[in-house]
Amino acid sequence: MKETTNLKLLYAFNFLKSLHFFGALSVPFYTIRLGFTYTHMFSLEAIFSVLLFFFEIPTGVVADKFGRRISLFLGSVLFGASFVLYGFARTYPVLVTIQATGASMLISVLLLIRVRENPRPVLMEHPLALGIRGFLTLFRSRDLALLSINTAVISSFTFLMFWLYQSLLMEMNFPVAGFGFVAAAFNTLGMVLLFNVGTIRKKLSDRTFLLATSVLPGILYLVAGLFPVIPVALIAIMGVTAMRFIRAPVTATLINDGIGDELRATVLSGLSMLERIVTTGFYFVVGFLSDRSVPLALLAIGVLTLLVSFLVRPGRGRRTHQARTSHPGAPGSEIVTSGDI
């Protein structure tokens, strides 16, 4: 009974945590209210992404030593506090300080927590070491490397549309009051597609599915950059975000099916690190290009998305096979490569 109650509470917590209402107004907040350039805005997100990575280290320690309830509580309190502080911020240095302070606050809280006299033993690899080891493990198999790179890069490129759609619409004097409706529309479309992802996969091979869901966003980015009018922009926004929504569970399943149980956490940590590196790096590039021209940024992302779609294609139809080793990359543990899905 207690486990069921905790599970329901966790679902409720994740639901409330995912209500990112600020997301629909983030670009106007930065560019209109604060007068930031796109370079400033995206560099802030890059800093946040880096800090988010280091957040995983202390929160992992808290979760293992003192329980997940404390970890979730501290994370949610600091997350909410950052939004309150953001409301009073007016300059770039202050916002950077708020983000840096948030990280130091969490570390300070850890130092103030009294260690139990008899803490339960925990065998835990440092998250940073796990991420690095997982990152290296991704490249021990050609098939896994191709699938991982394709997944991380396409996921990063399609994610950028969640920021660029507001910039694109602002270029065409689309009312800011309508941004929330646009976000609601592409989230609703995403839900509909997710409910039908099983049916779609039955009609397409995994290889065709991955290619289609990466090529289409690239084409839509190009079309939006070449024809900056509202109807085209809305179609591009819906299409790119829809492909991201529907692609995520399929790539996750393929990667999970392609690795052994002993390496699953390691590989997934490496994949998360790879995606974060790509996203963080392109924040700076997209910010620089958007300050010159938002359509130019869209064109650049479109070209790169298409290049990755065709040059980093996972699989050519071989059957799944296994290679056994004793630890990642050495004899005894299990690496299962989904040889060319």
N, C-alpha and C positions, 0 to 999 in steps of 0.2 A: 504493500500500500504506500509506504513512504517513498519507494523508488518511483512509483507511478506519479505521485504528487510532485516529486522533484523534477521528473521529466516534463510534466505539464508546465511547471514554473519556468523551466529552462526554455521551453518553446515560447512561452509568453515573453520572457526576457529577450530572446532573439528577435521576436516579432517587433517589439517596441524599439529595440536597438536599431533595427533596420529601417525605421521610419525617418529617412533622411529628408525631412522637409526643406532643410537649408539648401539641399542640392539643386532645387529648381530655381533658386535665386542667387546662387553662389557667384556667378559671373557678374551680374549687375551689382552685387554687393561690393566686389573687389574693384570693378572698373568704373562704376558710376558713383557709388557712395564714398569709396576711399580714393578714387582717382588713380588706381594702379594701372601699370601697363600689363600686357599679357605675360611678359617676361617675369615681372614681379609675382604675378598670380601663380604661374606654373612653378616658379622656383620655390614658393611657399609650399606647394603640394609635394615637391620633391623632398624638401626638408621634412615634411610630415611623414612621408613614406619611409625615409631613413629612420626617423625617431620611432615609427611604428615597429620597425624591425627590432630595434633595441628594447622596445616595450615587451616583446615576447620573452626576453630573457628573464627579467625580474618577475613578471607575472607567472611564468612557468615555475619559478622557484616557490612563489607564494602558493600556487595551486598544489604543488607536490608536498610542501612542508606543512601548510596550514589549512589546506582544503580549497576547493574551487569556489566555495561561497565567498570567501574573503577576496579571492582574486577577481571574481566578477563584480563584487561590491566596489572594490577600489577602482577597477577599470571604468565602471559606469559613472562613479562619482567624479573622477578626473575628466572623463569625456564630457560630462554635463558642465563641469566647471569651465572647461575650455570654451564652450559656446557662450557662457555668461561673460567671460572676459573678452571674447571676440566682439561682443556687442558694444563694449566701451573702447575698443581699439580704434586708432585713427591712422597710424603710421606703420610702415613696413617693419622697422626695427622692433616696434612693440609687439607686433604679431609673431615675429621670429622668437622674441623673448618669451612670449606666452607658450609657444610650442616647446621651447627648450626647458622652460620652467616646469611644464607638465611632466616631462621625463624625469627631471631632478626630483620633483615632488614624489613621484612613485618610488624612486630609489630611496629617498629619505624615509618614506613610510616603512619600507622594508627594514631599514636599519633600526627603526623604533619598535618594531614588533619583537616582543620577547620570545626567544626560542623556547619551545617546550623542554622540560627537563628530560623527557624520554621520547623524543620525536620518533615517529615510525620510520624505519629504514627506507630509503628511496634510492633506487638505482636509476640515475637519470644522466643522460649525456647532455652536455651544455648545448643549448639550442643553436648557438652560432656554429659550434663544431659539427652538429648534426646537419645543419644547412649546407655547410661547405662539403662535408662528406657526401651528402645527397647530390649536390651539384656535380661533383666529380663522378659519382656513380651513373649519372645520366648519360655519360659519354663512353661507358664501357661496352655498350651495345649500339651498333649503328641504327638499328630499328628504333630502339628506345630514344636515342639521341634525336633522330629526325622527328619523332612524334612529340617529344618534349619541347624542342625548339619551335616547331610549328605551333604547338598549343600555347606556349608562353608568349610568343611574338604576336600572333593573331589576337590573342586575348587582350594584350596590351594595346594594340592598335584600335581594336573595336571599343575598348574601354574609353579611349580618348573622346569618342563621340559624346559621352555623358557630359563632358565639358564643352566641347566645340559646338554642340547644337545651339546653346544659348548665344555664343559669339556669332554664329552664322545667322541666327534669326535677328539679332540686334543690328547686324549689318543691313538688314532689309526692313528695319523699323517695325518689326513685329512687336506688338505690345508685350511688355514684361509681364503683365497680368495673365497672359496666355501661356507662359512657360510651364506653369503647374499643370495645365490641361494637356500640354504636349507630353510632359513626363508621365501623366496618368495614362495617356493613350499608348505610349510604347511599353509601359509596364503591363498594361492589360493585354496587349498583343503578345508580349512575352509569356504571360501566364497561359494564354490559349495554346500557344505553340508547345509549351512544356507539357501540357496535358496530352498533347498528341505526338510527342516525340517518338513514342514506341511505334506508332503507325507509320511515321515518316521513315524510321530506320528500316522497317520491313520492306519498303519500296526502293531503298537505295543501299548500295554496298557502303561499308564504313569509309572506304577510300573515296568514293564519289561524294559522300556526305561531307567529309572533311574538306575536299576541294571546293565544292559548291558553297559551303558556308564561309570560306575564306576569300574566294574570288568575288562573290557578290558584294561584300562590304568594300572591297577594293574598287570595284566598278562604281558603286554608289558614291564613294568618296570623290572619285574623279568627276562624276556627273554633277555633284553638288558644287564642286570647285569651278567647273566650267560654265554652269548655268545657275548663278546665284539668284534664283527667284523662289518665292515662298512655297508654291506647290512642289517644286523639285526638291527643295530643302526638306520639307516634311516627309516626302517619300524616302529620301536618303536617311533621315534620322530614324524613321521607323524600321527601315530595312537593316541598317547596320546594327542597331540595338537588338533587333529580333534575332539576327544571326548570332550575336554574342550570347543571348539568353539560351537559345536552343543548342548551341555548340558546347557550352560548358559541361552539362551532365554527360554528354556522349564522350568527350575527350577524357573526362574523369574516369568513366567506366573502362575505356580502352587502356588507360594507363594502369588502373588497378588490376585489370585482367592480365596485363603484360609484365607484372613484377611479382616475385614471390612474397609470401607473407612476412618473412624475416627482413625484407628490404623495403617494405611498403612505406613505413614512416620516413625512412631515410630518403627515398626517392621523391616522395611528395614534398618533403622539406626542401630538397634541392630544386624541385620544379617551382615552388613558391618563391624561392630566392631568385631564380632565373627570371621569372615574370616581374618581380619587383625591381630587379636591376634594369630590365628593358624599359619598364614604365617610367622609372625615375629618370633614366637617361633621356628619354624622349620628351619628358616634361620641359626640359630646357630647350630642346630643338623646336618643339611646337610653340613654346612661348616666344622664341626669337622670330620664327616665321610668321606667327599671328600678328605681331607688332608691325610687320611689313604688310601683310595681307592675309586675312582669314582664308579666302579661297586658295591662296598659295599653300597654306598649311594643309588644307584638305587634299590638294593635288599631290603634295609630297607624301602624305600618308597613304593615299590611294595607290601611287606607284610602288611604294615600299611593300604594301600589303599584297599586291599582285606578284611582285618579285618573290616574296617569301612563299606565297601560295604555290608557285610553280617550281621554284628552286629547292624548297625544303618540303618535299612531299613524302609523307610517311607511307611506306609500304607499296608493294606491287603484287599483292595477292597470295604470298606464300602462307603456308600453314604455321600456326603457333608452334614454337619449339622451346625446349628448355636447355639451359646450361647450368650445371651444378658446380658450386664452389663452396669452400668452407667458411669464407667471410667475404664481404663485398669485394669482388674482383679476385678472390683467391679460393682454393679448393674447399667445398662443404656447404655453403649457403646456396640459396636458390635464386637465380636470376632468370626470369621467364621473359623472353622477348616475343612480342606479338608480331613476329616477323611479317612485315609488310601486310598490314591489315587489308 
